Amino acid sequence: MREVLGRRCPFPTLSSRFSLSKGKNLYHQGDRVGGAYSLASGMVALERVDEDGDLVILKLLHPGAFFPCANMLGGTLHESSARALTDITGCFVPADRLNSALHEDPSIGLALLKLSSAEIRENEDAIFRLCSADLPDRVLSTLASLAAETGGRDANGDLSLTLPISWRDLAAMVGTGPEVISRLLRRLADAGRLSFHGRHVTLHADSDRQDGPFLHS
């Protein structure tokens, strides 16, 4: 969605600024939709609790995200929760103000449709990755994506990052539990695919998997 927005609020004349501390929720699953958010700094997790009470992180949002478009257009209740993984800032557009502007300015409706289309594509990509890759590849791919956002490449080609989320959150992102993640990380470390200390992770470029996702920029 950042290809659509950059880091700008799409509706600056309709919005007000907000800030929120790490660990707080912008909204909870089942809350009435009160408006949409444009993220200026920090990271947000969109997450949902299933019928068994298990937490699933649907995706991470980075600066430039505008959400939740689908709920703004077609729903009255939030289908997921939005939790601040770091301290965050951004803009909030109240639903009543946006709805009034939609009737007055057709270009706002077109912009919202464009943002919704980008959101749908992102969701489809996330579903495809979850369904098409096995668990080790999902973990490595997710770590590589996080490294691209928050980490850096060492002189030897390794990707390093300090994990901006907990290991429990990583497990929820890839569709498994903390115990499974713990065992899998040890196996990946033994295989030379990565190393970690606490939440500092290094993805090794010289591992025996030459087509690994962390070999590419």
N, C-alpha and C positions, 0 to 999 in steps of 0.2 A: 504493500500500500504506500510505502514511502516513495515509490516511483511516481505515484499519483500526486502526493502531497509535498514531498520534501519534508521539512520540519515545520511547516506553517500551519496555523489553524485555518481550516477551509472557510470558516464563517466568522471572521474576527469581529465584525460589527454586532454579532448576535451573542457573543460569548463573554464570560467573565473568567478571571484567572483563579486557579486553585493550587494548593499544595497539600501533600499528604505524607505522613510518616511511614517508614518501612513497617510492614506487617498489618497495616490498616486496610480496610476494604472500601473501594469506591462504591460498590453495591454488592448485594448478596443474591444468590440464586433464589428466584421467586419474588424478589422485590419488584414493585411497579416501576416501569421505565420512566424516568424523570427527565432524561435528556441524553446527550452524547458527549464524549470526552475526546479531546485532542491532546495527545501526550507530547510534552515538550522535553522532558528529561526524566531519566530513570527507567525502570522496567516494571511491567505489570504482568501477572499471570492470570489468564482466563481459565477457570477451573470449574468442574462440576462434580457433584457427589452422585453416584449411581444408586440403584435400588438396594444394593447390599451395604451401602454406607462407605464405599471405597472412593477415594479422591482421585480424579483424573485431571491432569493439566492439559487443556486443549491446545494452547499455544502461548508463547511469550510475546509480549508487545514491547516494542522499542520506540524511541522518539520518532515522531512522524505518524504514529498510528492514530486513526480516528475510529472510535468504536462506541457502542455496537450498532452498526448500520442496519443489520437485518431486523433487530428488535425495534429500532426507530421506525422502520417502514411498515413492519407487519405484525408487531406483537405489543402486548401491553405489560408483559412480565419478563424479567430477565431470565434467560435459560441457563445462565452460568454466573459465577461470581467473578469479580475483578479485584485481585489482591495486589497491593504494592510490594514488590520484592526488594525495592530500595526506596529511599525517599524520592518522591516524584513531584513534578510540577506540570501544569498544562492549562488548558482552557475547557470550560464546561459550557455547552449550549443547551439551555432548557428546551424541553420538547414543545411547550406551548409557543415559545418564541420562534422556533424553527418551523412549526406548522403554520403559523401566521405568515412567515416569510415565504413559504412555499406557494401560498395563494397569491402573493403579490409579485413574485419574481420567478418565472419559469426556469431561469438559469440555476437557481438553487436546487430545484428538483433534479435537474440534469446532473449537477455536481454530486448530489447524494446518490443517485443511481450509479454513477461512475465509481464512487467509493464503495458502494455495496457490491458491485461487480468484482472489484479488486479483493474485497473481503471473502467473497465466495470462492474465487480462484485460490486464495491462500488456504482456505479451509479444505478444499479439494486436494491440494498438494499435500497437506498434513495427513489427510486420511490415506492417500496413496502411499506415502512413506511408511505409515504405520502398518499397512496391510501387505506391502510388497517386500519389506526387508525383515530379516531375522533379528532377534533381539541384540546380539553383539553389534551388528551393523547399525541398528537404530541408536544404540548408545554412542557409538563412535561418531555417527553423523550428527547427533545432537550436540555432543561435546565440540565437534569441529565448528558447528554453526555458532555456538556460544563463544568459541575462541575468536572467530571472525568478528564478532561484535565487541568483545570486551578484552581479548587477549592480544597476543602478538607472536610473530615468528622469530625463533632464535637463529643465530648465525648458521647453525648446522641444518636448518630447515624444519626443526621441530616446532610444533605449535604449543604455546604455553598459555595458561589462564588460571586465574583464581576464580573458582566456580562462584558465580553470582547468586546461585540458588543452593538449597540444601540437597544432600543426596536423596532424601525422601522426595523432594520436589522433582529431581531428575527421574526417579523411579516412576512417579506419577506421569511424567511427560512421555515416557516410552512404554507405558502400559504394563508395569510390573510392580513388585513390592520391594521395600528396602532390603530385605534379606537376600533376595535374588540379585539385586544390584551389587551388594557387597561381595557375594561369591563370584559374580561375573567380572567385577573389577580386578579381583585377585587373579582370575584366569587370564585376563587380558594383559595384566602386568607380567605374569609368568611367561606369556608368549611374546613379550617385548613390544606389544602394541602401544602401551602407555605406561606411565608411572605417575604416582600421586602421593602427596603427603598432606594430610588434612584435606583441605579443599583446593590445594594447588595441584593442577593436572598438567602433564606434558604428554602430547600425542607425538609419537616418534615417527619421523619421516623415513627412517631406515629400517622399519619393520619388514617382515617377510611378505606383507600384503602390499604389493606395489600399486594396486589400484585403489587403495584406501581413500576415503573422503578427505582425510587430513593432509594428503599430499598435494592438494590443489588449493589455489588461492581463492 
